[in-house]
Amino acid sequence: MVALAARSRGLPLPLPGCPLRALTGIPCPTCFLTRSVLASLHGDLGEALELHLFGPPLVAGGLWLALVQGVLGRPLPRWSWGRLGLALALGLLIYWLVRLLGSHGFELLSFPAG
């Protein structure tokens, strides 16, 4: 809570960076996802989508979970969580590869600077 309060006042968080990016210079599949989530929570959908495509859906999913379990008190639907996780991992991998191609001049999608 203290970290979130500090971040909301514009103070930087002393969090470690991406190890893959630090070692290789190549951003990982989830690089810029936290920034995208923060932009989504601040209502800046354009910036959120520019940073990472999965940020706004992640926020929407979290709000849905909070509504279903926290407010309504209902149990989660009986999904195959393994399949959902696999689909999410596959989606992140495909999105990452498309962004990597874009950052190497293929004009698809690219990683933001910074």
N, C-alpha and C positions, 0 to 999 in steps of 0.2 A: 504494500500500500504506500509506503514511504517513497519507493522508487517511482510509482505512478504519479504521486503528487508532485515530486520533483520534476518529472518529465513534463507534466502539464504546465509547469511554470517556465518551461524552456530550458531547464538545466539538462545537460547531457548525462546519459546513464553510463556508468563505468562497466559496460558489458564487453565480454570478449568478442572479437570479430569472427568471421567465418574462417574456420581452419583450412578448408579447401582453397579458398580464395587467397589466404595468407601464404600457403605453401606453393600453389601453382599459378595464381593470378586469374584462375577461372572461377567465376561465381558458381555456387552450388544451386541446386534446384529451388531452394527456399530463400536464396539471397533476395533482399528487399521485401520479403513478405511481412516482416514486422512493421516496416515503414508504411506498407500498403494498408495494413490493418489500422494503424494509427490515423492515416489519412481518411480511411473509411469512417472511423469513429468521429472524426472532426467534420465529416460531411463533404469532404473534397473527393468526390467520386472520380473525377478526371485524373487527378494526381494518383489516386489509389490504383486505378487501372493501368496507368503508365508505369508505376513501380512494379506491380505484380498482379497478374490477372486473378489469382486465387484469393486476394485479400478481401474484397467485398463479399464474395460467397462465404468465406470463413466467418466474417462478422455476422452475416445473415444466419448462418447455421448456429452460431453461438447464441444469437438472440432467440432463435427458434427453440433451442434446447433450454434456455432460461425460462421461456414462456411455458413450455410443456411440463418441465419438471419443477421449476421453482415457483411459478405462479399458479398453474393449474394442478400441480401435484400428481400428474399422470406418469405412469411408467413409459419408458421409451418403447417405440414400436419394435417388434421382433424382427430385426433385419439380420442379414448375415454380415456381421461387422468385419469379418475377414475379407469378404468380397468387396465391401465398401472401401476398406483400407487399401486393397489391391488396386481398385479402380482409381482411387485418389493418387496412389504412388505412380501408377502408369500415366495418369494425366499430368502429374508434375514432371515426370521424365520427358514426355512428349513436348510439353510447353518449354522445358529447359533446353531441349535440343533445338527447337524452333528459334528460341531467343539467342542461342549460341550462333546459329547460322546467320541470324540478323545482325549480330554484333561483328561478324566477319564480312560484312559488305553484301549480304544477300537480300537486303532491303525488306525482310519479313518483320521481325520484331527485334528489339535489341535491349540490352540492359541499360538502365539510366546511369548517368555519370555519378560517381561518388561512392 
